[in-house]
């Protein structure tokens, strides 16, 4: 079986991760993809790509409903390093 190659994180990836983490700490709910896009001033599609990259690296997890992802279904992965400002 082939091993997944983890891509290195870029500055935007770290900013998204920190935004999700702070949102969970302060508001007790994760942000939506639109909130992430608005905060970073990027498109919703770009935000999806960054979130997918963070999920593939094991930093974030997504909750799923019956057929699709839950709106505020972002969770922090286990054994995650701290990315300071």
Secondary structure, DSSP 8 states (H G I E B T S, - for coil): ----------HHHHHHHHHHHHHHHHTSS---HHHHHHHHT--HHHHHHHHHHHHHTTSEEEEE-SSSEEEEEEEE-SS------
